[in-house]
Amino acid sequence: MGFLLPILLGVFLLITATPPSLSQRPPEIDPPAPAPISPSELCNGIFLSYTFILGRQIPPNDTTDQPYRFESVLTVLNNGREELKEWRVFVGFQHHEILTSASDAIIVNGTDLPAPVGNGTIFAGYPVSDLKTAIQTAGDLKQMTATIELVGTQFMVAPPAIPLPSNISLVNDGWSCPEPTATPLSKRQITTCCIRDPTFEVNTTTITDKFLPRQPGDLTIMYDVIRAYDQNYLAEVTMENHNPLGRLDHWELSFDWMREEFIQKMQGAYPTVVDATKCIFGPQSQIYTGLDFADVLTCERRPIIVDLPPTKAEDPVLGKIPSCCRNGTILPRTMDPSKSASIFTMQVAKMPPDFNRSALSPPQNWRIKGTLNPDYSCGPPVRVSPTLYPDPSGMPTNKTSFASWQIVCNITHAKTETPKCCVSYSAFFNDSIIPCNTCACGCVSETRRTCSAETPSLLIPPDALLVPFENRTSLTVAWNALKHKTIPNPMPCGDNCGVSINWHIATDYRGGWTARITIFNWGEIDFPDWFLAVQMKKPAIRGFEKAYSFNASLLSIEGGVNNTIFMEGLPGLEYLVAERDELDPKKNLRVPGKQQSVIQFSKKLTPGINVPERDGFPAKVIFNGEECLLPDVLPLASGGGRNGFDTMVLLCMLIFVVALVM
């Protein structure tokens, strides 16, 4: 046994010397996988995401056009090095969506909710419109992020399909966004990372980096606070026209108060309805207990403001404001720079918690429109550098506003818009007039029951141009019978335009050619200081010489090319009167207001021009800023000129028709 003792002692020492990690090693376990990196963490610019939350079917049950409720979240995160001012994001909705609510954001073009957004829309932040950086805020996501909860209705995308938009992008100037991609772990989200465009030239016209630069536009509106008090402030609103072919007649301006404000007083303009009822029965009466609301102008959340007539320009209470009181007319600078702006002031009463001088918030959702004028789409108010005014004391210094916002409005040309004027064609080589298109300015449903909105308009004789559409049926039928044209049943509807323009090729000879243009006002409103712009093709425009009865000149519009003839009335002829009764009461007809001139063209610089074909007819006609609808066809040179036999036959037929009517 003695020899075993050293052996046992050696085994014991070996066991005790072996590390526990070798003798009692637990089974190996794979280390946990690293957490997936969020797409926002990889973005060093402006991160955008659109996340679909849920959707469900809603009534009515319709297999051909089933509606579904959707809820989603749009996120804007500033991961860059510069503050993002006045952020604006485009969301490319594509499923006929109707948006019913959007938290902490507004639609840029001022559309009220619910709003159809199926072709995409642009959102802007409200009330917070600027996103600070992580550097400025030590990574405070509340100041870096905008989260917009969207609720609406979409059509025909049934669960489990996901109705994602086709695109999301930052539309602020100077940013570039790649195509959005789906998140790897979710089909409910698309993201993109927008970065500064290195080729973009930054506008350096700002006074300080604190404000965004003022932007160009067809029409700009300045909202300047010129006096500020604890409970109210005085705002000056300036509308300026910058488009050489844009204008407004009888303008109407509207906007939304977002913080229960109301208008106490105004100078230079007036609300269409003076009513303080909503203040009396609202929270305003509980705050302003000592105020006589009979003196308040309007408590509407969305007031409609109109210009004053010239007779109020010197009124000490309502007028005495420069550039006011012109019946709502704002002309292009090409006509009269002194009439290209309109100004008014308003005393705005505030509500708690804004009872301090620095709590200033402009109204939102601005819209402006006129009578027979182009349609404008206005963006949100953008804080800009304070406006400078000449010091009223006469000192050679400037005075600034307390706060200034700019609203930029641009003329829109949506395909769904209905024109407000139209053009007819005629020529010396064809005795028929090609009238305005059927329903050129729209047709109401009641009219469609008695006429055809799809049938092309019928040729008319020259004398019918001065006859209202509803009184020219007999002339039209007789003329088309003479021309062996088929008379449709029902007859085509009229053009329903308040203004029509006839372009007539009067002569065409070796050295030049002439056109006669006639403007007809079929509406009930006069047009002071009217203008007409005719864009011709390049071969024809080079030959323009003069207009005999209009003040006409060439105007550079597109790319610096003089392709437009700009015409206005000569002194004493600037007024296009409305339709009126015939002087002879026995005729019982309405007579349109009319202006007419012959335009002279030379062929010296345009050899080879083909006047009877497309070269002699305008490419675009614009009346008072509104583009008029052109006919679909041109007069044919083979249409036959006037001859004695045709004229005698027509005269006999017209006498017969008149005799039947009598």
C-alpha positions as CSV (number, residue, x, y, z in Angstrom):
1,M,0.0,0.0,0.0
2,G,3.0,2.2,0.5
3,F,3.7,2.5,-3.1
4,L,0.1,3.7,-3.9
5,L,0.4,6.8,-1.7
6,P,2.7,8.8,-4.0
7,I,0.4,7.9,-7.0
8,L,-2.8,9.0,-5.3
9,L,-1.1,12.2,-4.1
10,G,0.0,13.0,-7.7
11,V,-3.5,12.4,-9.1
12,F,-4.9,14.7,-6.4
13,L,-2.5,17.5,-7.2
14,L,-3.2,17.1,-10.9
15,I,-7.0,17.4,-10.3
16,T,-6.7,20.4,-8.0
17,A,-4.3,22.1,-10.4
18,T,-6.6,21.8,-13.4
19,P,-8.6,25.1,-13.9
20,P,-12.4,24.7,-13.4
21,S,-12.9,26.2,-16.9
22,L,-11.3,23.1,-18.3
23,S,-12.8,20.5,-16.1
24,Q,-16.3,22.0,-15.9
25,R,-16.7,24.0,-19.2
26,P,-20.4,24.6,-19.9
27,P,-21.8,23.9,-23.4
28,E,-21.0,26.6,-25.9
29,I,-23.8,29.2,-26.7
30,D,-23.7,31.4,-29.8
31,P,-23.4,35.2,-29.0
32,P,-26.6,37.2,-29.6
33,A,-27.0,38.7,-33.0
34,P,-26.4,42.5,-33.2
35,A,-29.5,44.6,-33.4
36,P,-30.4,45.7,-36.9
37,I,-29.4,49.2,-37.7
38,S,-32.3,51.6,-38.3
39,P,-32.3,53.3,-41.7
40,S,-32.5,56.6,-40.0
41,E,-29.1,56.0,-38.3
42,L,-27.4,55.6,-41.7
43,C,-28.8,59.0,-42.9
44,N,-26.7,62.1,-42.4
45,G,-29.3,64.4,-44.0
46,I,-33.1,64.7,-43.8
47,F,-34.6,61.3,-43.2
48,L,-38.1,60.7,-44.5
49,S,-40.4,57.7,-43.8
50,Y,-44.0,56.8,-44.6
51,T,-45.4,54.0,-42.4
52,F,-48.7,52.3,-43.0
53,I,-50.3,51.5,-39.6
54,L,-53.7,49.9,-40.4
55,G,-56.6,49.8,-42.8
56,R,-60.1,48.4,-42.8
57,Q,-63.1,48.3,-45.1
58,I,-65.8,51.0,-44.6
59,P,-69.3,51.4,-46.1
60,P,-70.7,51.3,-48.6
61,N,-70.0,47.8,-49.9
62,D,-69.0,48.2,-53.6
63,T,-67.0,45.6,-55.4
64,T,-66.2,48.1,-58.2
65,D,-65.0,50.9,-56.0
66,Q,-64.7,49.8,-52.4
67,P,-63.5,52.4,-49.9
68,Y,-61.1,51.6,-47.1
69,R,-59.9,53.6,-44.1
70,F,-56.2,54.0,-43.8
71,E,-54.0,55.3,-41.0
72,S,-50.3,56.1,-41.5
73,V,-47.5,58.2,-40.2
74,L,-45.2,60.5,-42.1
75,T,-41.9,61.2,-40.3
76,V,-39.4,64.0,-41.0
77,L,-36.1,63.7,-39.1
78,N,-33.2,66.2,-39.4
79,N,-30.0,64.3,-39.1
80,G,-27.9,66.9,-40.9
81,R,-25.7,69.8,-39.8
82,E,-28.1,72.7,-40.7
83,E,-31.5,73.7,-39.4
84,L,-34.3,72.8,-41.8
85,K,-36.6,75.8,-42.1
86,E,-40.2,75.6,-43.3
87,W,-40.0,72.0,-44.2
88,R,-42.2,70.7,-47.1
89,V,-42.6,67.1,-48.1
90,F,-44.3,65.6,-51.1
91,V,-46.2,62.4,-50.6
92,G,-47.2,60.6,-53.9
93,F,-50.5,59.2,-53.0
94,Q,-51.8,56.9,-55.8
95,H,-54.9,55.2,-54.7
96,H,-57.5,58.0,-55.1
97,E,-57.0,58.9,-51.4
98,I,-59.1,61.4,-49.6
99,L,-57.3,62.9,-46.6
100,T,-59.5,63.6,-43.6
101,S,-56.9,64.6,-41.0
102,A,-53.2,65.4,-40.7
103,S,-51.7,66.2,-37.3
104,D,-49.1,69.0,-37.0
105,A,-49.2,69.7,-40.7
106,I,-51.2,71.5,-43.4
107,I,-51.6,71.0,-47.2
108,V,-49.4,73.5,-48.9
109,N,-51.9,74.7,-51.5
110,G,-54.4,75.7,-48.8
111,T,-56.9,72.9,-49.5
112,D,-59.4,72.3,-46.7
113,L,-59.8,68.8,-45.3
114,P,-61.3,66.5,-46.3
115,A,-59.3,66.9,-49.5
116,P,-58.7,64.6,-52.5
117,V,-55.0,63.9,-52.7
118,G,-54.9,61.0,-55.1
119,N,-52.4,62.7,-57.4
120,G,-50.1,63.4,-54.5
121,T,-49.8,66.5,-52.3
122,I,-47.3,68.6,-50.4
123,F,-47.3,68.9,-46.6
124,A,-45.9,71.7,-44.5
125,G,-45.3,71.8,-40.8
126,Y,-47.8,73.7,-38.6
127,P,-47.5,75.1,-36.0
128,V,-43.9,74.0,-35.9
129,S,-42.3,74.4,-39.3
130,D,-38.6,74.3,-38.5
131,L,-36.5,71.2,-37.5
132,K,-33.3,71.8,-35.5
133,T,-30.2,69.6,-35.7
134,A,-28.9,67.2,-33.1
135,I,-25.9,69.5,-32.7
136,Q,-28.2,72.4,-31.7
137,T,-30.3,70.4,-29.3
138,A,-27.9,67.8,-27.9
139,G,-29.8,65.1,-29.8
140,D,-33.3,66.1,-28.6
141,L,-35.6,64.2,-31.0
142,K,-38.6,66.3,-30.1
143,Q,-36.9,69.3,-31.8
144,M,-35.4,67.3,-34.6
145,T,-38.5,65.4,-35.7
146,A,-41.9,66.1,-37.2
147,T,-44.4,63.2,-36.9
148,I,-47.6,63.6,-38.9
149,E,-50.4,61.2,-38.3
150,L,-52.5,60.8,-41.4
151,V,-56.1,59.4,-41.6
152,G,-58.1,59.1,-44.8
153,T,-59.9,57.0,-47.3
154,Q,-58.4,55.0,-50.1
155,F,-60.1,52.9,-52.8
156,M,-59.7,49.3,-54.0
157,V,-56.6,48.3,-52.1
158,A,-58.0,45.6,-49.8
159,P,-56.0,44.1,-46.8
160,P,-53.6,42.4,-46.6
161,A,-52.3,44.6,-49.5
162,I,-50.5,47.8,-48.4
163,P,-51.5,51.1,-50.1
164,L,-48.1,52.8,-50.0
165,P,-47.4,56.0,-51.9
166,S,-45.3,56.0,-55.0
167,N,-42.8,58.5,-53.7
168,I,-41.9,60.7,-50.8
169,S,-39.4,63.6,-51.1
170,L,-38.3,66.8,-49.6
171,V,-39.3,69.7,-51.8
172,N,-37.4,72.5,-50.1
173,D,-35.0,74.2,-52.5
174,G,-31.5,72.7,-52.7
175,W,-32.2,69.1,-51.5
176,S,-32.0,65.9,-53.5
177,C,-33.8,62.7,-52.5
178,P,-33.2,59.3,-54.0
179,E,-36.1,57.0,-54.8
180,P,-37.6,55.7,-51.6
181,T,-37.1,52.0,-50.7
182,A,-39.0,49.6,-48.6
183,T,-37.7,48.8,-45.2
184,P,-36.0,45.3,-45.2
185,L,-38.0,44.0,-42.2
186,S,-41.3,45.6,-43.1
187,K,-43.4,46.0,-46.2
188,R,-45.4,48.7,-44.5
189,Q,-42.8,51.4,-44.7
190,I,-40.8,53.3,-47.3
191,T,-37.8,55.5,-46.5
192,T,-35.4,57.9,-48.2
193,C,-32.5,60.0,-47.1
194,C,-32.3,63.5,-48.6
195,I,-29.0,65.3,-48.9
196,R,-27.9,68.8,-50.0
197,D,-27.6,69.2,-53.8
198,P,-24.0,70.4,-54.3
199,T,-24.9,72.1,-57.6
200,F,-27.6,74.2,-56.0
201,E,-26.8,77.9,-55.7
202,V,-28.0,79.3,-52.4
203,N,-29.9,82.6,-52.6
204,T,-27.9,85.2,-50.7
205,T,-30.5,88.0,-50.7
206,T,-31.4,87.5,-47.1
207,I,-30.6,90.1,-44.5
208,T,-29.7,87.5,-41.9
209,D,-29.4,83.8,-41.7
210,K,-32.3,83.7,-39.2
211,F,-34.8,83.9,-42.0
212,L,-35.4,82.2,-45.3
213,P,-34.9,84.2,-48.5
214,R,-37.9,85.7,-50.2
215,Q,-39.0,83.6,-53.2
216,P,-40.2,84.6,-56.6
217,G,-43.7,83.8,-57.8
218,D,-46.5,84.9,-60.1
219,L,-48.2,86.7,-57.2
220,T,-46.6,87.3,-53.8
221,I,-48.5,88.3,-50.6
222,M,-46.7,89.9,-47.7
223,Y,-48.2,89.7,-44.2
224,D,-46.4,92.3,-42.2
225,V,-47.1,93.1,-38.5
226,I,-46.5,96.8,-38.2
227,R,-47.9,97.4,-34.7
228,A,-48.0,94.8,-31.9
229,Y,-49.8,94.9,-28.6
230,D,-50.5,92.3,-25.9
231,Q,-54.0,91.4,-27.1
232,N,-54.0,92.6,-30.7
233,Y,-51.8,93.6,-33.6
234,L,-52.0,95.6,-36.8
235,A,-51.1,93.7,-40.0
236,E,-50.5,95.1,-43.5
237,V,-51.3,92.8,-46.4
238,T,-49.6,93.5,-49.7
239,M,-50.4,91.6,-52.9
240,E,-48.0,92.1,-55.8
241,N,-48.3,90.8,-59.3
242,H,-45.0,89.6,-60.9
243,N,-46.3,87.7,-64.0
244,P,-46.3,89.8,-67.2
245,L,-49.5,88.1,-68.3
246,G,-51.2,87.6,-65.0
247,R,-53.8,89.8,-63.4
248,L,-56.8,89.9,-61.1
249,D,-60.1,91.5,-61.5
250,H,-62.5,91.9,-58.5
251,W,-60.0,89.8,-56.4
252,E,-61.3,87.8,-53.4
253,L,-58.8,86.8,-50.7
254,S,-59.4,84.2,-48.1
255,F,-57.5,82.5,-45.3
256,D,-57.9,80.5,-42.1
257,W,-57.4,81.8,-38.6
258,M,-55.8,79.0,-36.6
259,R,-55.9,80.4,-33.1
260,E,-59.4,81.9,-32.8
261,E,-58.4,85.4,-33.9
262,F,-61.0,87.8,-35.3
263,I,-60.8,91.1,-37.3
264,Q,-61.8,94.3,-35.5
265,K,-61.1,96.9,-38.1
266,M,-59.9,97.2,-41.7
267,Q,-58.7,99.9,-44.1
268,G,-58.3,99.5,-47.8
269,A,-60.5,96.3,-48.0
270,Y,-63.6,94.8,-46.4
271,P,-65.1,91.4,-45.6
272,T,-67.9,90.2,-47.8
273,V,-70.0,89.5,-44.7
274,V,-69.9,91.7,-41.6
275,D,-70.9,89.3,-38.8
276,A,-69.7,89.0,-35.2
277,T,-72.2,86.2,-34.2
278,K,-69.5,83.5,-33.9
279,C,-67.6,85.7,-31.4
280,I,-70.7,86.4,-29.3
281,F,-71.5,82.7,-29.0
282,G,-67.9,81.6,-28.9
283,P,-65.0,81.9,-26.4
284,Q,-64.1,85.4,-27.6
285,S,-67.0,86.9,-25.7
286,Q,-65.8,85.3,-22.5
287,I,-62.4,86.9,-22.9
288,Y,-63.4,90.3,-24.3
289,T,-66.2,91.0,-21.8
290,G,-66.0,94.8,-22.2
291,L,-65.9,94.8,-26.1
292,D,-68.8,96.0,-28.1
293,F,-68.9,93.3,-30.8
294,A,-71.3,95.4,-32.9
295,D,-68.1,97.2,-34.0
296,V,-66.3,94.0,-34.9
297,L,-66.1,93.3,-38.6
298,T,-65.9,89.5,-38.8
299,C,-65.5,86.5,-36.6
300,E,-65.4,84.0,-39.4
301,R,-62.7,81.4,-39.1
302,R,-62.3,81.8,-42.9
303,P,-63.2,85.4,-43.9
304,I,-63.4,86.4,-47.5
305,I,-61.9,89.8,-48.1
306,V,-62.6,92.1,-51.2
307,D,-61.2,95.4,-52.4
308,L,-63.1,98.7,-52.0
309,P,-64.4,100.9,-54.9
310,P,-62.4,104.0,-55.9
311,T,-65.0,106.2,-54.2
312,K,-63.6,105.0,-50.8
313,A,-60.0,105.8,-51.6
314,E,-60.0,109.0,-49.6
315,D,-62.4,107.9,-46.9
316,P,-60.7,108.7,-43.5
317,V,-62.1,105.5,-41.9
318,L,-62.1,102.9,-44.7
319,G,-59.5,104.3,-47.2
320,K,-56.4,106.4,-47.0
321,I,-54.2,103.4,-47.8
322,P,-51.8,103.5,-50.8
323,S,-52.6,101.1,-53.6
324,C,-56.1,100.4,-52.3
325,C,-59.6,100.9,-53.6
326,R,-59.5,99.8,-57.2
327,N,-62.4,97.4,-57.3
328,G,-60.0,94.5,-57.0
329,T,-58.0,95.1,-60.1
330,I,-54.3,94.2,-60.0
331,L,-52.6,94.7,-63.4
332,P,-49.3,93.3,-64.7
333,R,-46.3,95.6,-64.4
334,T,-46.1,95.5,-68.2
335,M,-49.3,97.6,-68.3
336,D,-48.9,99.9,-65.3
337,P,-46.5,99.3,-62.4
338,S,-48.5,101.7,-60.2
339,K,-51.5,99.4,-60.4
340,S,-49.6,96.0,-60.0
341,A,-50.2,95.9,-56.2
342,S,-53.0,96.1,-53.7
343,I,-52.6,96.9,-50.0
344,F,-54.9,96.8,-47.0
345,T,-54.5,96.8,-43.2
346,M,-56.5,94.9,-40.5
347,Q,-56.6,95.1,-36.7
348,V,-56.4,91.5,-35.5
349,A,-57.6,90.5,-32.0
350,K,-55.8,87.5,-30.4
351,M,-56.9,84.9,-27.9
352,P,-55.2,83.3,-24.9
353,P,-52.5,81.9,-24.5
354,D,-51.2,84.5,-27.0
355,F,-51.7,87.6,-24.9
356,N,-48.1,89.0,-25.3
357,R,-46.6,91.2,-27.9
358,S,-44.3,88.5,-29.3
359,A,-47.0,85.9,-29.8
360,L,-47.6,86.5,-33.5
361,S,-49.0,83.8,-35.9
362,P,-50.2,84.5,-39.4
363,P,-53.3,82.9,-40.9
364,Q,-52.9,79.8,-43.0
365,N,-54.4,78.3,-46.2
366,W,-54.3,81.4,-48.3
367,R,-56.4,81.6,-51.5
368,I,-56.9,84.3,-54.1
369,K,-59.1,84.4,-57.1
370,G,-60.6,86.9,-59.6
371,T,-63.2,87.2,-62.3
372,L,-62.2,85.5,-65.5
373,N,-58.6,85.3,-64.3
374,P,-56.1,82.4,-64.0
375,D,-56.3,80.1,-61.0
376,Y,-53.6,80.6,-58.4
377,S,-52.2,78.0,-55.9
378,C,-50.7,79.6,-52.8
379,G,-48.1,78.1,-50.5
380,P,-47.9,78.4,-46.7
381,P,-46.7,81.6,-45.0
382,V,-42.9,81.6,-44.7
383,R,-41.1,83.8,-42.1
384,V,-38.8,86.1,-43.9
385,S,-36.7,89.1,-43.0
386,P,-38.7,92.1,-41.7
387,T,-40.0,94.4,-44.5
388,L,-38.4,97.8,-44.7
389,Y,-40.6,101.0,-45.0
390,P,-39.6,104.6,-45.5
391,D,-39.6,106.4,-42.2
392,P,-42.9,108.3,-41.9
393,S,-41.0,111.2,-40.2
394,G,-39.3,111.9,-43.5
395,M,-35.8,111.1,-42.2
396,P,-33.5,109.3,-44.7
397,T,-33.8,106.0,-42.8
398,N,-35.9,102.9,-43.0
399,K,-38.4,101.4,-40.5
400,T,-38.9,97.7,-40.2
401,S,-42.0,95.6,-39.5
402,F,-42.1,93.6,-36.3
403,A,-42.5,90.3,-38.2
404,S,-43.0,89.4,-41.8
405,W,-44.3,86.4,-43.7
406,Q,-44.3,85.7,-47.4
407,I,-47.0,83.7,-49.2
408,V,-46.1,82.7,-52.8
409,C,-48.9,82.1,-55.3
410,N,-48.4,80.6,-58.7
411,I,-50.7,80.3,-61.7
412,T,-51.9,76.7,-62.1
413,H,-52.7,74.9,-65.3
414,A,-54.4,71.7,-64.1
415,K,-55.9,69.5,-66.8
416,T,-59.2,69.4,-65.0
417,E,-59.6,73.2,-65.0
418,T,-62.3,74.7,-67.2
419,P,-61.3,77.6,-69.4
420,K,-63.1,80.9,-69.0
421,C,-62.8,82.2,-72.6
422,C,-62.5,80.7,-76.1
423,V,-61.4,81.5,-79.6
424,S,-63.2,81.2,-83.0
425,Y,-61.4,81.1,-86.4
426,S,-62.3,82.6,-89.8
427,A,-60.5,83.6,-93.0
428,F,-61.1,85.5,-96.2
429,F,-60.8,82.3,-98.2
430,N,-63.7,80.6,-96.4
431,D,-67.1,82.1,-95.8
432,S,-67.8,79.9,-92.7
433,I,-66.9,80.7,-89.2
434,I,-65.4,77.9,-87.1
435,P,-67.0,78.8,-83.7
436,C,-65.7,78.1,-80.2
437,N,-65.7,74.4,-79.2
438,T,-68.8,72.8,-77.7
439,C,-68.8,73.3,-73.9
440,A,-65.5,75.2,-74.2
441,C,-66.1,76.8,-70.8
442,G,-68.1,73.9,-69.4
443,C,-71.7,72.6,-69.6
444,V,-74.0,72.3,-66.6
445,S,-76.0,69.1,-66.3
446,E,-79.3,70.8,-66.9
447,T,-78.1,72.1,-70.3
448,R,-76.9,68.6,-71.3
449,R,-80.6,67.4,-71.3
450,T,-81.5,69.7,-74.2
451,C,-78.3,69.6,-76.2
452,S,-75.2,67.4,-76.9
453,A,-72.0,68.1,-75.1
454,E,-70.1,65.7,-77.3
455,T,-71.2,66.8,-80.7
456,P,-68.7,69.2,-82.4
457,S,-69.9,72.7,-82.9
458,L,-71.5,73.6,-86.3
459,L,-70.2,76.2,-88.8
460,I,-71.9,79.6,-88.5
461,P,-72.3,82.5,-90.9
462,P,-70.2,85.7,-90.2
463,D,-73.3,87.6,-89.0
464,A,-73.9,85.1,-86.3
465,L,-70.8,86.2,-84.4
466,L,-72.7,89.1,-82.9
467,V,-75.8,87.0,-82.0
468,P,-76.0,85.3,-78.6
469,F,-75.8,81.5,-78.9
470,E,-79.3,80.9,-77.7
471,N,-80.6,83.2,-80.6
472,R,-78.5,81.8,-83.4
473,T,-80.0,78.4,-83.8
474,S,-82.1,79.3,-86.9
475,L,-79.0,81.0,-88.5
476,T,-76.9,78.0,-87.8
477,V,-79.4,75.5,-89.2
478,A,-79.9,77.5,-92.4
479,W,-76.2,78.0,-93.0
480,N,-75.4,74.3,-92.5
481,A,-78.2,73.3,-94.8
482,L,-76.8,75.6,-97.4
483,K,-73.4,73.9,-97.0
484,H,-75.0,70.5,-97.2
485,K,-73.9,69.6,-93.7
486,T,-75.7,67.1,-91.5
487,I,-77.8,68.7,-88.8
488,P,-77.4,66.6,-85.6
489,N,-80.2,65.9,-83.2
490,P,-79.8,67.1,-80.5
491,M,-77.9,70.2,-81.5
492,P,-74.4,70.8,-79.9
493,C,-74.3,72.8,-76.8
494,G,-72.9,76.3,-76.7
495,D,-69.4,77.3,-75.5
496,N,-70.8,79.0,-72.3
497,C,-67.9,81.4,-72.2
498,G,-68.1,84.9,-70.9
499,V,-65.5,86.2,-73.3
500,S,-64.8,85.0,-76.9
501,I,-62.2,86.1,-79.4
502,N,-62.4,85.8,-83.1
503,W,-59.2,85.6,-85.1
504,H,-59.8,86.4,-88.8
505,I,-57.2,86.1,-91.6
506,A,-58.2,89.2,-93.5
507,T,-55.6,89.3,-96.3
508,D,-52.6,87.4,-97.7
509,Y,-50.4,89.0,-100.3
510,R,-46.9,88.9,-101.6
511,G,-45.4,91.4,-99.2
512,G,-47.4,90.6,-96.1
513,W,-50.7,89.7,-94.5
514,T,-53.2,91.0,-92.0
515,A,-55.4,89.5,-89.3
516,R,-58.4,91.1,-87.6
517,I,-59.0,90.3,-84.0
518,T,-62.3,90.9,-82.2
519,I,-63.1,90.6,-78.5
520,F,-66.6,89.9,-77.4
521,N,-67.8,90.3,-73.8
522,W,-70.9,88.2,-73.3
523,G,-70.8,88.5,-69.5
524,E,-72.4,90.9,-67.0
525,I,-69.1,92.5,-65.8
526,D,-67.2,95.3,-67.5
527,F,-63.4,94.9,-68.0
528,P,-61.5,98.1,-67.4
529,D,-57.9,98.1,-68.5
530,W,-58.3,94.9,-70.4
531,F,-55.4,93.2,-72.2
532,L,-55.0,90.5,-74.8
533,A,-51.8,88.5,-75.5
534,V,-51.4,86.4,-78.6
535,Q,-48.5,83.9,-78.9
536,M,-47.6,83.1,-82.5
537,K,-45.2,80.6,-83.9
538,K,-41.6,81.8,-84.6
539,P,-42.0,82.2,-88.4
540,A,-45.1,84.5,-88.0
541,I,-44.0,86.6,-85.0
542,R,-40.9,87.9,-86.8
543,G,-43.2,89.6,-89.3
544,F,-45.3,91.6,-86.8
545,E,-45.4,95.3,-87.5
546,K,-48.3,97.0,-85.7
547,A,-52.0,97.0,-84.7
548,Y,-54.1,99.8,-85.9
549,S,-56.7,100.2,-83.1
550,F,-54.9,98.6,-80.2
551,N,-51.7,99.6,-78.4
552,A,-49.6,96.5,-79.3
553,S,-46.0,95.5,-78.7
554,L,-43.8,92.4,-78.6
555,L,-43.3,90.8,-75.2
556,S,-40.6,88.4,-74.2
557,I,-42.2,85.5,-72.3
558,E,-40.5,82.2,-72.8
559,G,-36.7,82.0,-72.7
560,G,-36.2,85.6,-73.7
561,V,-37.9,85.1,-77.1
562,N,-40.3,87.8,-78.3
563,N,-43.0,85.4,-79.2
564,T,-46.1,87.3,-77.8
565,I,-48.0,90.2,-79.1
566,F,-49.3,92.2,-76.1
567,M,-52.3,94.3,-76.8
568,E,-54.4,96.8,-74.8
569,G,-56.9,99.5,-75.5
570,L,-55.7,102.9,-76.7
571,P,-56.5,105.9,-74.5
572,G,-60.3,106.1,-74.2
573,L,-60.8,102.5,-75.4
574,E,-59.5,100.7,-72.3
575,Y,-63.0,99.7,-71.3
576,L,-64.6,96.4,-72.5
577,V,-68.2,96.8,-71.6
578,A,-70.5,94.0,-70.6
579,E,-73.3,92.5,-72.7
580,R,-76.3,94.9,-72.9
581,D,-79.8,95.1,-74.5
582,E,-80.1,96.1,-78.1
583,L,-81.0,99.8,-78.6
584,D,-83.9,98.8,-80.8
585,P,-86.4,97.1,-78.3
586,K,-88.2,95.4,-81.2
587,K,-85.3,93.2,-81.8
588,N,-85.2,91.8,-78.3
589,L,-81.6,90.8,-78.5
590,R,-78.6,91.2,-76.3
591,V,-75.5,92.8,-77.8
592,P,-72.0,91.9,-76.5
593,G,-69.3,94.5,-75.6
594,K,-66.8,94.5,-78.5
595,Q,-63.3,95.7,-79.2
596,Q,-61.6,95.2,-82.6
597,S,-58.3,95.9,-84.4
598,V,-56.4,94.8,-87.6
599,I,-52.9,93.5,-87.1
600,Q,-50.3,94.0,-89.8
601,F,-47.6,91.5,-90.6
602,S,-44.7,91.6,-93.1
603,K,-43.2,88.7,-95.1
604,K,-39.8,90.4,-95.4
605,L,-38.3,88.4,-92.6
606,T,-40.5,85.3,-93.0
607,P,-40.1,84.0,-96.5
608,G,-42.0,80.8,-97.1
609,I,-44.6,81.4,-94.4
610,N,-47.8,79.6,-95.1
611,V,-50.5,81.9,-93.8
612,P,-53.6,79.9,-94.6
613,E,-52.2,76.9,-92.8
614,R,-51.1,76.9,-89.2
615,D,-48.6,79.7,-89.5
616,G,-51.3,82.4,-89.7
617,F,-53.2,81.3,-86.6
618,P,-52.2,81.8,-83.0
619,A,-50.6,79.1,-80.8
620,K,-52.0,80.6,-77.6
621,V,-54.5,83.4,-76.8
622,I,-54.6,84.9,-73.3
623,F,-57.3,87.4,-72.1
624,N,-56.7,89.2,-68.8
625,G,-54.3,86.4,-67.8
626,E,-56.7,83.5,-68.6
627,E,-55.7,81.2,-71.4
628,C,-58.5,80.8,-73.9
629,L,-59.4,77.5,-75.6
630,L,-58.6,77.3,-79.3
631,P,-60.7,75.5,-81.9
632,D,-59.7,71.9,-82.9
633,V,-59.8,72.7,-86.6
634,L,-58.7,75.4,-89.0
635,P,-60.7,77.1,-91.9
636,L,-60.0,75.2,-95.2
637,A,-58.9,77.1,-98.2
638,S,-61.2,74.9,-100.3
639,G,-64.2,76.0,-98.1
640,G,-65.4,78.4,-100.8
641,G,-65.4,82.1,-100.8
642,R,-68.5,84.3,-100.8
643,N,-70.3,84.6,-104.1
644,G,-73.5,86.3,-105.2
645,F,-75.6,83.2,-105.6
646,D,-74.8,81.7,-102.2
647,T,-75.4,85.1,-100.5
648,M,-78.7,85.5,-102.3
649,V,-79.8,82.0,-101.3
650,L,-78.8,82.6,-97.7
651,L,-80.6,85.9,-97.6
652,C,-83.8,84.3,-98.8
653,M,-83.6,81.5,-96.3
654,L,-83.0,84.0,-93.4
655,I,-85.9,86.2,-94.5
656,F,-88.1,83.0,-94.6
657,V,-86.9,82.0,-91.1
658,V,-87.5,85.5,-89.7
659,A,-91.0,85.6,-91.3
660,L,-91.9,82.4,-89.5
661,V,-90.7,83.8,-86.2
662,M,-92.7,86.9,-86.7
